């Protein structure tokens, strides 16, 4: 019986380095972002917004992680009207990584949080809204711990009020790309 307990302990102890290999990692990404906004409110046509985003992810396992993302976009024109407004999103949520390929790693994410418009381009005054981004992309190893990030390409859903103060859903497309540093 003592030999059996010793062998079980030896195998458990010998397996610790394999467990350490699966341990948590962190990554930071900086990305350029483009949003094709569809405000779906009366009188406002679709418009483009350019900006950037930064995210931090903690990955307790090799195949999933939890990400937090801050994004900012500038809107210069809506239809024929020249405006100067900003849109910010603050979101967090899970990410799944698919490590089945040697040369690239696809990922999927669902982020939830808040969107904030900077001036009165969307409606009278500044507003906060619920925001959700659902999409995915691909990380391509570049050098060492640095990867090129293509995507995420996200469905970005917001719910800003229209001029009559009722809330309407906005279905937007967000495309990003940049670099990711894993440590």
N, C-alpha and C positions, 0 to 999 in steps of 0.2 A: 504494500500500500504506500509506503514511503517513497519507493521508486516511482510509482505512478504519479504521485503528487509532485515529485521533483521533475519528472518529464513534462507534465502539464505546465508547471512554472517555467521550465526552460523554454518550451515552445512559445509560451506567452511573452516571455522576455525577449526572445529572438525575433518576435514579430513586431516589436516596438519601432524599429527603424522603418518598416513598411508603413506603419501608421503615421509616423512623422512625415513621410513623403506625401501623404494625402492631406497634411495639415493645411491651415488657412494661409491664404495669400491676399495681398491687396493690390489694387491697381488704380491708376489715375489716367484719365483721358481728357484731351483737349481737342475740340472739334469745331469746324465751321458748320453752320446750320442754315438751311433755307426752309422757309415755311410758305406754302401756298395756302393762304387763308381763305376760307369760305364762311363769311360771317352769317349768312342766312338770315339777315335782318332786312327789313324793308328799306330800300333805297341804297344799300351798300353793296357794291359789286365785289367780286373776289379780288384779292390783291396779294402782292409778294412781300415778304419780310426777310431780311438778311441779318445774320448775327452769329453767335457762337454759344458753345456750351462747354461746361467742365463737369466731370463726374468723378466720383470716388466710389470704389466698390470693395467690399470685404467678401472674400470667397472662402467660407469655412471648408468647403470640399472642392474638388477639381471640377465638378460639373454644375455647381450653382453658386450664386452669390447674392448679395444685397447691395443695391446701388443707390446713391443719392446724386441728383443732377440739378445744376443751376444753369439756366439758359436765359439769354437776353437777345432781343431782336429789335431792329429799328425799321420803322415803316415811314417811307418818305412820300408815297403817293397812293391814294385810293381812288380808282377811276381816273377822272381828270383833275381831281382836287389834290393840291399839294398840301400835305400834312407833315407834321414832325412829331411822331409819337413812338413810344417804346412798349414792348410786350415782354414780360418776364415770366418764366415758369420755374417753380421750385417743386421738384417731384422726387419720389423714392419708391423702391419696390424690388422685386426679385428679378434675377437674370439667370438663364440656363445656358450652359455651354455644351456644345456637342463636339467632343474630342475624337471623332471617328476618322479624321483626315490628317495626314501628315503635314501638308503645306498650308492649311488654313483651319480656322476654328469658327464655325457659325455660332451665333448666339441669338437668343430671343429674350425679350424683356417686357414687363408690364410695370409702368411707373404711374403713381397716383400722387396728386398734390394740388397746388394752387397756381393759377395764372393771374397776373396783375397787368392791367393796361395803364400806361403812364399819363395819358391825357385824354381828351374827349373825342378821340377818333371813332370809338365804337358806340358811345352813347354819351349822354350828358354827365360829365365828371369822370373821375377815375373809379375803377371797380376791381374787385377780386372775384375770381370764379374758380370752381372746381376744374381740375385739368387731369386728363388721363392720356398716356402715350402707350400704344401697343404696337410692337414691331420687332424687328431684328436686323442683324447685319453679319459681317464677317470680319474677323481679325486675321491678318496675314503677318506672320513673323518677319521682322526686318533685320534686326541685329541685336543679339543678346536678349535683354528683357523688353525691348521696344518692338511694338507691332504697329502696322498701319491698320487703321480701322475704317472699313467701308460700311457706312451705315452708323447708326441704325436708320432705317427707313420706317417711319412711324405713322400711324393714324393718331393724330393729336386732336382730342376732343375737349372743347371748352364749352362753357355755358354762361356767356356774358349777357346781361339784360339789353334789350333793344330800347329804343327811345321811349316807348310807352311803359317802361319799367317792368315788363314781363320777361322772364328768362327764356332764351331760345338757344338751342344747341348749335354749335359751330363745328363742322366736320372739316378738319384741316389735314394737309399732308406735310410731313416734316422729313427732310433728307439731310443727313449729317455725314461728315467724314473728317478724319484727323489722325491723331497718333495716340497710342496707349502705352503706358509704362507699367509693367507688372513687377512688384517687389515682394 
